C-alpha cells in the first residue's frame, strides 16, 4: 500500500511538471524521472518529499490528509546550499 501512495505522489509531480514546464524547453518527463526522497505515513495521513532528474532546483512536498481525503502540494525552488561549521 505504501508503494501506491508513493506512486500517487510521483504521478502528481510528473503531471505538475509537465503542465508547468516552459513550452520552449520542449521537455516532458515520465515517472522514471521522478523519485521519492523521503516518505512517512502516520495513521491515515502521509507525506512524501519528491524530486525529479531535471536539474531545475525544484522540490515537491506532497501531503495527504486522510481525514478530509485531500492531497496538498507544495512546490519549492532551491536557492542555495551552504555549510555552517560549528
LUMVEX-641606 format. One record per residue (C-alpha): z, x, y. Coordinates in nm, 4 decimals, decimal comma. Last residue first. Example, Ala and Ser with C-alpha at 12.3 -4.5 7.8 and 13.67 -1.06 7.14 Angstrom:
2
<rec><w>0,7140</w><u>1,3670</u><v>-0,1060</v></rec>
<rec><w>0,7800</w><u>1,2300</u><v>-0,4500</v></rec>
END
This chain:
86
<rec><w>1,4439</w><u>3,0193</u><v>2,4561</v></rec>
<rec><w>1,0676</w><u>3,0622</u><v>2,4834</v></rec>
<rec><w>0,8554</w><u>2,7819</u><v>2,6271</v></rec>
<rec><w>0,5134</w><u>2,7659</u><v>2,4670</v></rec>
<rec><w>0,2068</w><u>2,5874</u><v>2,6040</v></rec>
<rec><w>-0,0365</w><u>2,3104</u><v>2,5121</v></rec>
<rec><w>-0,2136</w><u>2,1237</u><v>2,7884</v></rec>
<rec><w>-0,3907</w><u>1,8062</u><v>2,8796</v></rec>
<rec><w>-0,4033</w><u>1,6217</u><v>2,5503</v></rec>
<rec><w>-0,5541</w><u>1,2798</u><v>2,6132</v></rec>
<rec><w>-0,3714</w><u>0,9760</u><v>2,4810</v></rec>
<rec><w>-0,4697</w><u>0,6385</u><v>2,3387</v></rec>
<rec><w>-0,2012</w><u>0,3855</u><v>2,2484</v></rec>
<rec><w>-0,2981</w><u>0,1110</u><v>2,0028</v></rec>
<rec><w>-0,0753</w><u>-0,1809</u><v>1,9110</v></rec>
<rec><w>-0,1102</w><u>-0,3818</u><v>1,5894</v></rec>
<rec><w>0,0256</w><u>-0,7327</u><v>1,5646</v></rec>
<rec><w>0,1702</w><u>-0,9375</u><v>1,2757</v></rec>
<rec><w>0,4528</w><u>-1,0519</u><v>1,5068</v></rec>
<rec><w>0,7464</w><u>-0,9466</u><v>1,2886</v></rec>
<rec><w>0,5361</w><u>-0,6803</u><v>1,1156</v></rec>
<rec><w>0,4762</w><u>-0,4885</u><v>1,4382</v></rec>
<rec><w>0,2164</w><u>-0,2219</u><v>1,3544</v></rec>
<rec><w>0,1948</w><u>0,0861</u><v>1,5755</v></rec>
<rec><w>-0,1157</w><u>0,3076</u><v>1,6065</v></rec>
<rec><w>-0,0800</w><u>0,6198</u><v>1,8221</v></rec>
<rec><w>-0,4089</w><u>0,7932</u><v>1,8987</v></rec>
<rec><w>-0,4796</w><u>1,1438</u><v>2,0264</v></rec>
<rec><w>-0,7786</w><u>1,2633</u><v>2,2273</v></rec>
<rec><w>-0,8352</w><u>1,6326</u><v>2,3048</v></rec>
<rec><w>-1,2152</w><u>1,5979</u><v>2,2907</v></rec>
<rec><w>-1,2814</w><u>1,8338</u><v>1,9999</v></rec>
<rec><w>-1,4118</w><u>1,5637</u><v>1,7645</v></rec>
<rec><w>-1,2532</w><u>1,6049</u><v>1,4187</v></rec>
<rec><w>-1,0424</w><u>1,2981</u><v>1,4884</v></rec>
<rec><w>-0,6748</w><u>1,2225</u><v>1,5469</v></rec>
<rec><w>-0,4128</w><u>0,9752</u><v>1,4273</v></rec>
<rec><w>-0,0397</w><u>0,9275</u><v>1,4705</v></rec>
<rec><w>0,0587</w><u>0,6364</u><v>1,2496</v></rec>
<rec><w>0,3389</w><u>0,3830</u><v>1,2872</v></rec>
<rec><w>0,4742</w><u>0,1185</u><v>1,0516</v></rec>
<rec><w>0,6742</w><u>-0,2033</u><v>1,0530</v></rec>
<rec><w>0,7702</w><u>-0,4435</u><v>0,7698</v></rec>
<rec><w>1,0727</w><u>-0,2390</u><v>0,6561</v></rec>
<rec><w>1,0285</w><u>0,1086</u><v>0,8005</v></rec>
<rec><w>0,6982</w><u>0,2905</u><v>0,7512</v></rec>
<rec><w>0,6128</w><u>0,6336</u><v>0,8875</v></rec>
<rec><w>0,2841</w><u>0,8214</u><v>0,9203</v></rec>
<rec><w>0,1889</w><u>1,1578</u><v>1,0746</v></rec>
<rec><w>-0,1379</w><u>1,3448</u><v>1,1328</v></rec>
<rec><w>-0,3648</w><u>1,0754</u><v>0,9909</v></rec>
<rec><w>-0,7308</w><u>1,1772</u><v>0,9865</v></rec>
<rec><w>-1,0607</w><u>1,0548</u><v>1,1295</v></rec>
<rec><w>-1,3981</w><u>1,2302</u><v>1,0857</v></rec>
<rec><w>-1,4416</w><u>1,1109</u><v>0,7242</v></rec>
<rec><w>-1,3891</w><u>0,7564</u><v>0,8518</v></rec>
<rec><w>-1,7213</w><u>0,7901</u><v>1,0331</v></rec>
<rec><w>-1,8004</w><u>0,9113</u><v>1,3847</v></rec>
<rec><w>-2,0767</w><u>0,8219</u><v>1,6296</v></rec>
<rec><w>-2,2248</w><u>1,0666</u><v>1,8797</v></rec>
<rec><w>-2,5227</w><u>1,0373</u><v>2,1188</v></rec>
<rec><w>-2,3146</w><u>1,2090</u><v>2,3879</v></rec>
<rec><w>-2,5218</w><u>1,0208</u><v>2,6486</v></rec>
<rec><w>-2,3713</w><u>0,6947</u><v>2,5236</v></rec>
<rec><w>-2,0235</w><u>0,8105</u><v>2,6266</v></rec>
<rec><w>-1,7854</w><u>0,7267</u><v>2,3444</v></rec>
<rec><w>-1,5937</w><u>0,4011</u><v>2,3907</v></rec>
<rec><w>-1,7238</w><u>0,1759</u><v>2,1090</v></rec>
<rec><w>-1,7499</w><u>0,4560</u><v>1,8543</v></rec>
<rec><w>-1,4077</w><u>0,5924</u><v>1,9438</v></rec>
<rec><w>-1,2354</w><u>0,2542</u><v>1,9180</v></rec>
<rec><w>-1,4073</w><u>0,1721</u><v>1,5886</v></rec>
<rec><w>-1,3062</w><u>0,5062</u><v>1,4354</v></rec>
<rec><w>-0,9523</w><u>0,4738</u><v>1,5710</v></rec>
<rec><w>-0,9073</w><u>0,1230</u><v>1,4286</v></rec>
<rec><w>-1,0607</w><u>0,2357</u><v>1,0991</v></rec>
<rec><w>-0,8138</w><u>0,5251</u><v>1,0728</v></rec>
<rec><w>-0,5172</w><u>0,2945</u><v>1,1357</v></rec>
<rec><w>-0,6413</w><u>0,0497</u><v>0,8707</v></rec>
<rec><w>-0,6899</w><u>0,3409</u><v>0,6287</v></rec>
<rec><w>-0,3309</w><u>0,4469</u><v>0,6921</v></rec>
<rec><w>-0,2098</w><u>0,0944</u><v>0,6205</v></rec>
<rec><w>-0,4136</w><u>0,0704</u><v>0,3014</v></rec>
<rec><w>-0,2851</w><u>0,4131</u><v>0,1912</v></rec>
<rec><w>0,0713</w><u>0,2880</u><v>0,2391</v></rec>
<rec><w>0,0000</w><u>0,0000</u><v>0,0000</v></rec>
END
